[in-house]
Amino acid sequence: MKYTQLNIPDIILIQPRVFGDHRGFFMETFRDDEFNLKVTRNLKVTRKTNVARVTFVQDNHSKSSQGILRGLHYQIKQPQGKLVRVISGEVFDVAVDIRKSSPFFGKWTGAILSAENKTMLWVPPGFAHGFYVLSNEAEFTYKCTDYYAPEHEKSILWNDPSIAIDWPIIPGTSPILSQKDKTGSTLENAEVFA
């Protein structure tokens, strides 16, 4: 797999090697030894932490229709790192750094993830995460480093002007949001990580 740091170096785009022919294709979507070698080395360099390894404890799978925007979500306690990928359709996936001590605090990065490009994104703990569905529908899967804890879940407004995410909203439409996402906090008022 190819691991590429994005403009926020802790966010890593992962491109698997795909072996295909007239019968279909084969690819590895996760390999613990390689992932931990690449990701923990990156974390040590960019955050000067002493991370030993990343362990995943929960896998999730969601399906959404075109125009749905989910996010920006995070858990202030039991923070989750997420390894995300799309297995059907296409989304614009976004991570926002909400670590107050980070030089990238309040900055965002994003990537198109699709069943066609088979690209994955590593979003470590300390980030708010969201995505917008570009295709007619999309199925989204992700591995998490901690368990879902709804009592600790928070949401930052998807259109907070202080973050200014350049969402590729389909012309002539507005994103379809849950009630929770309509009433998220601004970054200025959000509970964030130290």
N, C-alpha and C positions, 0 to 999 in steps of 0.2 A: 504494500500500500504506500501511497505517497502522502506525506503529512506536510501541510503548508500553513504557517502562521499567517493570520490575517492582520489588519491594521491595529487590532488589539492583540498583542502576541499570545495571550493565554487562550484565545479562541483559535481552534485548529480545524482546517478543512481537510478531510480525509478522502482520498480517491482510491478505491480498491482496483486491483488488477482484475479485469474481466476477460474470461476465456470463453469465446463464443464461436459457434459454427452454425450450420444449417439446422441443427437439432435444438438450439437454444443457447444458454450461457451458464457459466459457473463462476462464482466469486466467493471469497471469504469476506464476511461482513464484520467479523470481530475476531481478533486473536490476542489473548490476554498478554502474552509475553512481549509481543511487538508494541502493542498499544501502550503498555506501561513503560517500556523503554523510551518511547518517543515522548509521551505526555509528561511523565514525571521529570525527565531531563529538561523539558521545556519549562515546567513550573519552577524548577530549581533555578534556572537561568533568569527567568523573567520576574519572579517574585521573591527569590532568595529564601524560599521556604525549605523545609526538610521533609517533603512529601515522600513517603516510602513507596506507595503504590495506590492505584485507583481500584476500588472494588465495586462492582455493580450488584444491587440487591433486588431490583424490581424492573420488569419490562412492561411498557405500556404501548397501546395501539389505539389510535383514534381515526375516525373518518369524518371528513368535513366537505361541504359543498363550496362551490366557487363563491368568492367574495367574503367568506367567513374569516374573521381575524380573531385569533386567540392570543391573549397576552396583554400586557407584559407581566408574566407570573414569576414568583419566587417564593421560597419558604425561608422566613427569617430565622427559625429554629429548624433543625434537621435540614439544612440546605442541601439541595440536590445538584450534583453534576449530572449533565445529560449528554448522551451520545445519540444524536438524532439522525433519522434518515426517512426518506419517502419511498414507499414501495408501490404506489400507484398515484399518478398525477404529478402535480408540480406546486411547490410553495416557495414563498420568499420567507426565509428564516432569519430571525434577528436576535442578537444578544446585546444587552446593555450592561455596562460595568457599573455596579452599585456598591463598590468597595470604596468607602470614603478615603482610605489611605492610598488608593491607586492613582498613578498619574493619568489614568484613562477614565477616572470617575465621571459618570454622566455621558460618556461617549458610547456610540453604538457601532456594530458591524453587522453585515448581513450577507447572505448568499442564497442563490437559487438552488434548491434541492429538488430532485425529480427522480421518478422511476427510470427515466432515460439516462440521466447523467450518473446515477447511482452514487452520488457524492454524499458524504456524511459530515456532520459538524459536531465537534466536541465543545460543549459549553460547561465550564467548571463551576463549582459552587461560587457564589458571590456575584452572580449575574441574574438579571431579569431576562426572561425568554419569551418570545412570541413568534407567531407565523401568520401569513396571509395566503389564502388559497387562490392560485392563479388559474388552475385547470377546472373543468366542470366539477370534478370532485377529487379528493386526494386522501390517501391513507398514509398515516404518519406513525412511525414507531420510534420508541426511544428507550434506552437503558438508563436507569437512575442509580446514583450512588447512595441514596437514602430513601426511606419509605415516604410515600405520600402522607402528609399530615395536614388535613384541611384546616385545622385550628391554627396553624402557623402560616397558611398561605396568604400572600399579599399580591396586590395588583397595582401596577403603575399605568397611568393613562397612555394608551397607544399613540396618542397625538400630542403628548406633552411638548410644548414649543421649546422648552429648555433642552430637550434631547434632539428634537427635530429629525426624526427618522424619515427617510425618503421612501415611504411605502409605495410600491407600484400599483396603486389602486386603479382598478379597471375604470376607464373614462366613463363618466355619466352615472357612476354608482357611488354608494357609500358603503363602507365595510359593515358586515353583519356582526354584531357584538352581543355577548351575553350581558345580563344586567350587571354582573360583577365587573366586567371590563368597561362598561359605560361609566361606572362610578369609581374607577380606580383613583389613586392618589397622584398628585404631581410629584415629581422627583424631590422637589423642595420640601414637601410635607411627608414624604414616605419614610418609613423605618428602613434604614439601610445597614449594610455591614460596616464594621469598623475599618 
